[in-house]
Amino acid sequence: MKIRAKMQVVEVRTTAYGSETVSLQAVGGGTPEDNTFSKATPVAKLEMTIDNPDAQGILKAGKHFYVDFTRVIEKASMACILAGLLGLAGTLALPAQGQNVALAWNPSPTTNLVTYKLYASTNALIATNLGAATTNVACGTNLTCTVTPAIAGDWWFAVTAVDTNGIESLPSNILPVEVPAAPGNLRTVIVQYSYTLTNFVDAVYLKFRFP
């Protein structure tokens, strides 16, 4: 949500350091628009110091300006907690590689959520390296998501929340998991066994399966 005020520059001062100090106050009555703004914000004062030379001289005494306020969503307040694996009571057990892994997390408190983003990586994840994750999945507003580890080994999982302004929260707690390797392929080995009967030799073929 944005809040807009209409203000008038009442004073511009140049400091000894070359900065520009600008004082503004809410507009009073006058034009129909000024009356509308004055009714909503009858009293307001704002003072700021401008060091950027390119911005100095723009706010001139007596001029009117719109001042917009947009709320900053604190990333920490949007962070959601990765709860653990579905159906496993929060344990870190996982199916073998190549099978689906279902994860769940607690909802973010933000009211303008667009999507949760699940990060999965074969490298340790921290808040500053999510962009280097092996994969990331936009999960919508669902509180669950399923991924398929491509290889066995150590994996790290984390979830963030993204709001309508495109602001992405800090990640949830990082969940490290060791994905076990799938069992080796079974091999069929043919063993020939011969034995002698009274009038002929009969060859019998037996098949055994070895892990």
C-alpha positions in Angstrom: 0.0 0.0 0.0 1.3 3.5 -0.9 0.5 6.7 1.0 0.7 10.0 -0.9 1.0 13.5 0.6 1.2 16.8 -1.1 3.8 19.1 0.5 5.3 22.6 -0.1 9.0 23.4 0.2 9.2 26.1 2.8 13.0 26.5 3.1 16.2 25.5 1.3 19.5 25.9 3.0 23.1 25.2 1.9 25.3 23.9 4.6 29.0 24.6 5.1 29.8 21.1 3.7 28.0 21.8 0.4 24.9 19.8 1.2 21.4 21.1 0.7 18.9 21.0 3.6 15.3 21.1 2.4 12.3 21.7 4.7 8.7 20.8 3.6 5.3 21.0 5.2 1.9 19.7 4.2 -0.1 22.0 1.9 -3.0 24.0 3.4 -6.3 24.9 1.8 -6.5 26.5 -1.6 -7.2 24.5 -4.7 -9.7 21.6 -4.5 -6.8 19.2 -4.7 -5.0 21.0 -1.9 -8.1 20.9 0.2 -8.4 17.1 -0.3 -4.8 16.5 0.7 -5.1 18.9 3.6 -8.1 17.1 5.0 -6.3 13.8 4.8 -3.0 15.1 6.2 -3.6 18.5 7.9 -0.2 18.6 9.6 3.1 17.1 8.3 6.7 18.3 8.3 9.7 16.8 6.6 13.4 17.8 6.5 16.1 16.1 4.5 19.7 16.7 3.6 20.7 16.2 -0.1 24.4 15.4 -0.8 23.9 14.3 -4.4 24.9 17.3 -6.6 22.5 16.1 -9.4 19.6 16.3 -7.0 20.4 19.6 -5.5 18.4 22.6 -6.8 15.4 20.6 -7.8 13.3 21.2 -4.7 12.8 25.0 -4.7 11.2 27.1 -2.0 7.5 27.7 -2.6 7.1 24.7 -5.0 4.7 21.8 -4.4 5.6 18.2 -4.6 4.0 14.8 -4.1 5.7 12.7 -1.5 5.0 8.9 -1.7 5.5 6.4 1.0 5.8 2.8 0.3 6.0 0.3 3.1 9.2 -1.8 3.2 8.4 -5.4 3.9 11.0 -6.7 6.4 12.5 -9.8 4.9 12.9 -11.4 8.3 9.2 -11.1 9.0 8.4 -13.0 5.8 10.7 -15.9 6.5 9.0 -19.3 6.7 10.2 -22.4 8.5 10.9 -25.6 6.7 9.0 -28.2 8.7 10.5 -31.4 7.5 9.5 -34.3 5.3 5.9 -35.2 4.8 4.8 -38.5 6.3 8.1 -39.0 8.2 7.4 -37.0 11.3 10.1 -34.5 10.6 12.9 -37.1 10.3 15.6 -36.8 7.7 15.0 -40.2 6.1 14.6 -40.0 2.4 13.7 -42.4 -0.4 16.5 -43.5 -2.7 17.8 -41.3 -5.5 15.5 -40.9 -8.5 12.3 -41.0 -6.3 10.2 -38.0 -5.4 11.0 -36.2 -2.1 8.0 -34.3 -0.6 8.7 -31.3 1.7 6.4 -29.1 3.7 6.8 -25.8 5.6 4.9 -23.4 7.8 3.1 -20.5 6.1 4.7 -17.0 5.8 2.9 -14.3 7.8 2.9 -11.9 4.8 -0.6 -11.1 3.5 0.5 -10.4 -0.1 2.3 -13.7 -0.9 2.7 -14.6 -4.6 4.8 -17.8 -4.3 7.0 -19.9 -2.2 10.4 -20.8 -3.8 12.1 -24.1 -2.9 15.8 -24.3 -3.3 17.7 -27.6 -3.6 21.4 -27.8 -3.9 24.3 -30.2 -3.8 26.4 -27.4 -2.2 25.8 -26.1 1.2 23.2 -23.3 1.1 23.3 -20.0 3.0 21.3 -16.9 2.7 23.8 -15.3 0.3 24.3 -18.1 -2.2 20.7 -19.2 -3.1 21.3 -18.1 -6.7 23.9 -20.8 -7.0 21.5 -23.6 -6.0 21.4 -26.7 -8.2 17.7 -26.1 -8.8 14.8 -23.9 -7.6 11.1 -24.5 -7.9 8.3 -22.0 -7.7 5.6 -23.7 -5.6 2.9 -21.1 -5.8 1.0 -20.6 -2.5 1.2 -24.3 -1.7 2.8 -25.4 1.6 4.3 -28.5 0.0 6.5 -29.2 -2.9 8.1 -32.3 -4.5 11.5 -32.6 -6.0 13.5 -35.4 -7.4 17.2 -35.5 -6.4 19.2 -36.2 -9.6 22.2 -37.7 -7.8 23.0 -39.4 -4.5 24.9 -37.5 -1.9 24.5 -34.5 0.4 21.7 -32.1 -0.5 20.5 -28.9 1.2 16.9 -27.6 1.0 15.5 -24.1 1.9 12.3 -22.2 1.2 11.7 -18.5 0.7 8.5 -16.4 0.3 8.0 -13.9 -2.6 5.4 -11.1 -2.3 3.5 -9.0 -4.9 6.4 -6.4 -5.0 8.9 -9.1 -6.0 10.6 -9.0 -2.6 12.0 -12.3 -1.6 12.3 -13.2 2.1 15.3 -14.6 3.8 15.5 -18.3 3.6 14.0 -20.7 6.1 16.3 -22.8 8.1 18.5 -24.9 5.9 17.7 -28.6 5.9 20.7 -30.8 5.1 19.9 -34.3 3.9 22.0 -37.2 2.7 20.3 -38.8 -0.3 21.2 -42.5 -0.4 22.3 -44.2 -3.6 19.9 -46.5 -5.3 20.7 -50.3 -5.1 22.9 -51.6 -7.9 21.2 -53.2 -10.9 20.5 -56.9 -10.5 22.5 -59.2 -12.8 21.5 -62.5 -14.3 24.3 -65.0 -14.3 24.0 -68.4 -16.2 25.7 -71.3 -14.6 26.1 -74.5 -16.6 25.9 -77.7 -14.6 26.5 -81.1 -16.2 25.9 -84.6 -14.9 26.1 -88.1 -16.4 23.1 -90.4 -16.8 23.1 -94.0 -17.8 23.0 -93.5 -21.6 23.7 -89.8 -22.2 25.0 -86.6 -20.8 22.3 -84.0 -20.0 23.2 -80.3 -19.6 21.0 -78.4 -17.2 21.1 -74.5 -17.1 20.3 -72.8 -13.8 19.8 -69.0 -13.4 20.9 -67.1 -10.3 20.2 -63.5 -9.4 23.0 -61.6 -7.7 22.7 -58.1 -6.1 
